[in-house]
Amino acid sequence: MTPKQSRSTYRAGDRKETFWDRLGSKRRTLAIIGLALFLIADVVLVGLALTANGRSTDDPTQRPIPTFGGTPTTTASPEVTEEPVADEATNRFIAAGNATVLWRATQGTCEAPAVVERSEDAGVTWAVIPTAQAFDLRVVYALTATSEDEVQLVGSAGAECAVGGFSSADAGDTWDSSPELLSTVAYQTPVAPDGSSAVVMAGQPVAAPCPAVEVLAADETRTVTACSAVLAEWDASNGSWTAIPFAGIHAVELQPEQILFAARGVTGCTGLGVLRVPGATLTATSAPEEVSCIADADLAAPAALTSADGVSWLWVGDTLFSSPDGGVSWASVGS
């Protein structure tokens, strides 16, 4: 044997017999047929499974692939409905000279001046009082009436929007500068960009009982404010506020021996509920008593209350309501 031959260990005649070789020709044919039938059956079962899940095997529609931790671009965002909100300048004012003569004003801004109106028929019709030429009124902070012809207001006027006191003794035909009002009338400053506001009494700012005062009512002896969750009265004897919890107050009026106010969220009332807090002063134990419900009152609009000679008025939204019985029953004026 040559060296080359000795390094070769493979010979064709040495192949071992396999399992497939030991099968006869007939058996090999049957095995192939069985394998084919198995594959066909498997395809049929897969198709049935897809159909049972509501999807056809030949459905060409592309389904979006679920994603986690992100927003699929093929999914539309749901429509968001915000609750209605009041005007930017939420305060409004109304004052009664007697049972038939009323004054009212929007708050206004330095850029969008306030509007002052007067009614001689208990609020059925209103006439705009021209103030632009008289003293260029821009903003109203407080409005009071002492008779059918006498009205006083604290507001900002002129190009510089400077705060001042103004009064009229002839139903608004002419106006006088009344700086003394700044030290005798309590009023609320407009809400600042940070949401805060201040209360001015005796010409000096006083820390409010909450970040932003929403409603203020004052007379010769009492000053009451309402915030998002409290009703508070200033105690001049110790220079502090006395507060009770109450949310959703829209308007407040001081009456002899009680506080009358209108608020949303009163149980059983779909509109604004009218409530009273009896007593000459507010105490920590004072409890509001429900008087009535004005179902048609706009819950999203600013409001103002006033009374004279046994008649009360609530101005809310575009509607003026009146009550001849101390707030027990209400009807829209002119309806």
C-alpha positions as CSV (number, residue, x, y, z in Angstrom):
1,M,0.0,0.0,0.0
2,T,1.4,3.4,-1.0
3,P,1.4,6.3,1.6
4,K,-1.3,8.1,-0.4
5,Q,-3.6,5.1,-0.2
6,S,-3.0,4.7,3.5
7,R,-4.3,8.3,4.2
8,S,-7.6,7.6,2.5
9,T,-10.2,6.0,4.8
10,Y,-13.4,6.6,2.7
11,R,-14.7,3.9,0.3
12,A,-18.1,3.9,-1.5
13,G,-18.8,0.3,-0.6
14,D,-18.5,1.0,3.1
15,R,-21.8,3.3,3.5
16,K,-23.9,2.1,6.3
17,E,-27.5,1.2,5.8
18,T,-30.1,3.8,7.1
19,F,-33.6,3.5,8.4
20,W,-34.9,5.0,5.1
21,D,-33.0,2.2,3.2
22,R,-34.5,-0.5,5.3
23,L,-38.0,0.7,4.3
24,G,-39.4,-0.9,1.2
25,S,-40.5,1.1,-1.8
26,K,-44.1,0.7,-0.9
27,R,-43.6,1.9,2.7
28,R,-41.7,4.9,1.6
29,T,-44.6,6.0,-0.6
30,L,-47.1,5.6,2.2
31,A,-44.8,7.7,4.5
32,I,-44.6,10.6,2.0
33,I,-48.5,10.5,1.5
34,G,-49.0,10.6,5.3
35,L,-46.7,13.6,5.7
36,A,-48.5,15.5,3.0
37,L,-51.9,14.8,4.6
38,F,-50.6,16.1,8.0
39,L,-49.4,19.4,6.4
40,I,-52.8,19.9,4.7
41,A,-54.7,19.3,7.9
42,D,-52.5,21.7,9.8
43,V,-53.2,24.5,7.2
44,V,-57.0,23.8,7.5
45,L,-56.9,24.1,11.3
46,V,-55.0,27.4,11.2
47,G,-57.6,28.8,8.9
48,L,-60.5,27.7,11.1
49,A,-58.8,29.3,14.1
50,L,-58.4,32.7,12.4
51,T,-62.1,32.6,11.2
52,A,-63.3,31.8,14.7
53,N,-61.6,35.0,16.0
54,G,-63.5,37.2,13.5
55,R,-60.8,37.6,11.0
56,S,-60.6,36.1,7.5
57,T,-57.3,34.6,6.2
58,D,-57.7,36.7,3.1
59,D,-58.6,40.0,5.0
60,P,-56.4,42.7,3.5
61,T,-57.2,45.3,6.1
62,Q,-54.3,46.6,8.1
63,R,-55.0,46.6,11.9
64,P,-53.1,49.1,14.1
65,I,-50.5,47.6,16.3
66,P,-51.1,48.4,20.0
67,T,-48.4,50.5,21.5
68,F,-47.5,51.1,25.2
69,G,-46.0,54.3,26.6
70,G,-47.0,56.4,23.6
71,T,-49.9,57.6,21.6
72,P,-50.7,55.8,18.3
73,T,-50.8,58.3,15.4
74,T,-53.8,56.6,13.9
75,T,-56.1,57.1,17.0
76,A,-58.2,60.3,17.1
77,S,-58.3,62.3,20.3
78,P,-61.7,62.4,22.0
79,E,-63.4,65.8,22.1
80,V,-62.9,67.6,25.4
81,T,-65.8,69.7,26.7
82,E,-64.8,72.3,29.2
83,E,-67.3,73.7,31.8
84,P,-68.5,77.1,31.0
85,V,-66.7,80.0,32.7
86,A,-67.6,83.5,33.5
87,D,-66.4,86.6,31.7
88,E,-62.8,87.7,32.3
89,A,-63.9,90.5,34.5
90,T,-66.2,88.5,36.8
91,N,-67.5,91.2,39.1
92,R,-70.7,93.1,38.4
93,F,-72.6,95.6,40.5
94,I,-76.2,96.5,41.1
95,A,-77.7,99.0,43.5
96,A,-81.3,100.1,44.3
97,G,-82.3,103.7,44.9
98,N,-85.9,102.6,45.8
99,A,-88.4,100.0,44.7
100,T,-88.4,101.2,41.1
101,V,-85.0,102.9,40.4
102,L,-82.0,100.6,39.9
103,W,-78.4,101.2,38.9
104,R,-76.1,98.6,37.6
105,A,-72.6,98.4,36.1
106,T,-70.2,95.9,34.6
107,Q,-66.7,95.9,36.0
108,G,-64.8,96.7,32.8
109,T,-61.1,96.9,32.2
110,C,-58.7,99.8,31.4
111,E,-58.9,98.6,27.7
112,A,-62.6,97.7,27.6
113,P,-64.5,100.3,29.7
114,A,-67.3,99.5,32.1
115,V,-70.9,100.2,31.2
116,V,-73.2,102.0,33.7
117,E,-77.0,101.8,33.3
118,R,-80.1,103.1,35.1
119,S,-83.6,101.7,35.2
120,E,-86.8,103.7,36.3
121,D,-89.2,100.7,36.0
122,A,-87.7,98.2,38.4
123,G,-85.4,96.7,35.8
124,V,-87.7,96.2,32.8
125,T,-85.8,98.7,30.7
126,W,-82.4,100.2,31.0
127,A,-80.7,103.4,29.8
128,V,-76.9,103.7,29.4
129,I,-75.4,106.5,31.5
130,P,-72.7,108.3,29.4
131,T,-69.5,108.5,31.4
132,A,-66.8,108.6,28.8
133,Q,-67.1,112.4,28.3
134,A,-67.8,113.1,31.9
135,F,-64.8,111.4,33.5
136,D,-63.7,108.7,31.1
137,L,-64.7,105.8,33.4
138,R,-62.8,102.5,32.7
139,V,-63.2,100.2,35.7
140,V,-65.8,100.0,38.4
141,Y,-64.8,98.6,41.9
142,A,-67.9,99.6,44.0
143,L,-71.4,101.0,43.2
144,T,-73.8,102.4,45.8
145,A,-77.1,104.4,45.5
146,T,-78.6,106.5,48.3
147,S,-81.7,107.7,46.4
148,E,-83.3,107.5,43.0
149,D,-81.0,110.3,41.7
150,E,-77.9,109.9,43.9
151,V,-75.3,107.3,43.0
152,Q,-71.6,106.9,44.0
153,L,-68.9,104.7,42.6
154,V,-65.3,103.9,43.1
155,G,-63.4,103.2,39.8
156,S,-60.5,103.8,37.5
157,A,-60.7,106.6,35.0
158,G,-58.7,108.4,32.3
159,A,-55.9,107.3,30.1
160,E,-53.8,106.4,33.1
161,C,-56.7,104.4,34.6
162,A,-56.2,106.1,38.0
163,V,-58.4,105.1,40.9
164,G,-60.8,107.7,42.2
165,G,-64.3,108.4,43.6
166,F,-67.1,109.8,41.6
167,S,-70.7,110.7,42.4
168,S,-73.8,112.1,40.7
169,A,-76.8,113.8,42.3
170,D,-78.9,114.2,39.2
171,A,-79.4,110.6,38.0
172,G,-76.1,110.6,36.1
173,D,-76.5,113.7,34.0
174,T,-73.4,115.3,35.7
175,W,-70.6,113.8,37.8
176,D,-68.3,115.2,40.5
177,S,-65.0,114.0,41.8
178,S,-65.5,112.5,45.2
179,P,-62.1,111.5,46.6
180,E,-63.6,111.0,50.1
181,L,-65.2,107.8,48.8
182,L,-61.8,106.1,48.7
183,S,-61.7,106.3,52.5
184,T,-65.3,105.5,53.2
185,V,-66.2,102.8,50.7
186,A,-64.8,99.3,50.9
187,Y,-63.9,97.7,47.5
188,Q,-62.0,94.9,45.9
189,T,-59.1,95.5,43.5
190,P,-59.1,93.6,40.2
191,V,-57.7,90.1,40.1
192,A,-53.9,90.3,39.3
193,P,-52.2,88.0,36.7
194,D,-51.2,85.7,39.5
195,G,-54.9,85.3,40.6
196,S,-54.7,87.4,43.7
197,S,-56.8,90.4,44.7
198,A,-56.9,92.8,47.7
199,V,-59.6,94.4,49.8
200,V,-59.4,98.1,50.4
201,M,-61.0,99.5,53.6
202,A,-60.6,103.1,54.9
203,G,-58.3,103.7,52.0
204,Q,-55.8,101.0,53.0
205,P,-55.3,97.5,51.5
206,V,-56.2,94.6,53.9
207,A,-55.0,91.1,53.5
208,A,-57.8,89.0,52.0
209,P,-59.1,85.9,53.8
210,C,-58.1,83.9,50.7
211,P,-55.8,84.3,47.6
212,A,-58.6,85.7,45.4
213,V,-61.8,87.4,46.6
214,E,-64.6,86.6,44.3
215,V,-67.5,88.7,45.8
216,L,-67.5,91.7,48.1
217,A,-70.4,93.4,49.9
218,A,-70.1,96.4,52.2
219,D,-72.2,99.0,54.0
220,E,-71.4,101.6,56.7
221,T,-70.6,99.0,59.3
222,R,-69.9,95.6,57.7
223,T,-67.6,94.2,55.0
224,V,-68.2,90.6,53.8
225,T,-66.3,88.7,51.2
226,A,-66.8,85.4,49.5
227,C,-64.0,83.2,48.2
228,S,-64.0,79.8,46.5
229,A,-64.7,78.0,49.7
230,V,-65.5,80.5,52.5
231,L,-67.8,83.3,53.5
232,A,-65.9,85.8,55.7
233,E,-66.6,89.1,57.5
234,W,-64.0,91.7,58.6
235,D,-63.8,92.2,62.4
236,A,-62.5,95.8,62.9
237,S,-62.1,95.3,66.6
238,N,-59.2,92.9,66.2
239,G,-58.3,93.4,62.6
240,S,-59.0,89.9,61.4
241,W,-61.5,87.9,59.3
242,T,-64.2,85.6,60.7
243,A,-65.0,82.9,58.2
244,I,-67.3,79.9,57.8
245,P,-66.9,77.3,55.0
246,F,-69.2,77.7,52.0
247,A,-68.3,77.2,48.3
248,G,-69.7,78.5,45.0
249,I,-71.0,81.9,46.1
250,H,-71.9,84.2,43.2
251,A,-73.4,87.2,44.9
252,V,-73.7,88.7,48.4
253,E,-75.8,91.5,49.9
254,L,-75.8,92.9,53.4
255,Q,-79.3,93.4,54.9
256,P,-80.3,94.5,58.4
257,E,-79.5,91.6,60.7
258,Q,-78.6,89.2,58.0
259,I,-76.4,88.3,55.0
260,L,-78.3,87.3,51.8
261,F,-76.3,85.4,49.2
262,A,-76.8,83.3,46.0
263,A,-74.7,80.2,45.4
264,R,-74.4,77.2,43.1
265,G,-74.2,73.6,44.3
266,V,-77.0,73.9,46.8
267,T,-78.6,70.5,47.4
268,G,-81.8,70.0,45.5
269,C,-81.3,73.2,43.4
270,T,-80.3,72.9,39.7
271,G,-79.7,76.7,39.5
272,L,-78.6,79.2,42.1
273,G,-79.8,78.7,45.6
274,V,-80.6,81.7,47.8
275,L,-79.5,81.5,51.4
276,R,-79.3,83.8,54.4
277,V,-77.0,84.0,57.4
278,P,-78.9,85.6,60.3
279,G,-77.2,87.9,62.8
280,A,-75.7,91.3,63.0
281,T,-72.2,89.8,62.7
282,L,-70.8,86.6,61.3
283,T,-69.5,84.1,63.9
284,A,-67.6,80.8,63.6
285,T,-70.9,79.0,64.5
286,S,-73.1,80.9,62.0
287,A,-75.0,78.5,59.8
288,P,-76.6,79.4,56.4
289,E,-80.3,78.8,56.0
290,E,-81.7,78.0,52.6
291,V,-84.4,80.4,51.5
292,S,-85.2,79.5,47.9
293,C,-83.9,78.2,44.5
294,I,-83.7,80.1,41.2
295,A,-83.7,77.1,38.8
296,D,-83.2,79.2,35.7
297,A,-80.2,81.1,36.9
298,D,-77.0,80.7,34.8
299,L,-74.4,78.8,36.9
300,A,-71.5,80.1,34.8
301,A,-72.3,83.8,34.9
302,P,-71.3,86.5,37.4
303,A,-74.1,87.8,39.6
304,A,-75.0,90.7,41.9
305,L,-77.7,91.2,44.5
306,T,-79.5,94.3,45.8
307,S,-82.7,95.2,47.8
308,A,-84.8,98.2,48.6
309,D,-88.3,98.8,50.1
310,G,-88.9,95.0,50.5
311,V,-88.0,94.1,46.9
312,S,-84.8,92.1,46.0
313,W,-83.1,91.7,42.6
314,L,-80.5,89.2,41.4
315,W,-78.7,90.1,38.2
316,V,-77.1,87.0,36.7
317,G,-76.0,86.5,33.1
318,D,-78.4,88.3,30.8
319,T,-81.4,87.9,33.2
320,L,-82.6,90.1,36.1
321,F,-84.7,88.2,38.7
322,S,-86.8,90.0,41.3
323,S,-88.4,88.9,44.6
324,P,-91.2,90.7,46.4
325,D,-91.0,88.6,49.6
326,G,-87.4,88.7,50.8
327,G,-86.1,86.1,48.4
328,V,-88.7,83.4,49.0
329,S,-90.0,83.5,45.4
330,W,-88.3,84.8,42.2
331,A,-89.4,85.7,38.7
332,S,-87.5,87.1,35.8
333,V,-88.2,90.7,35.2
334,G,-90.2,91.4,32.1
335,S,-91.4,87.8,31.6
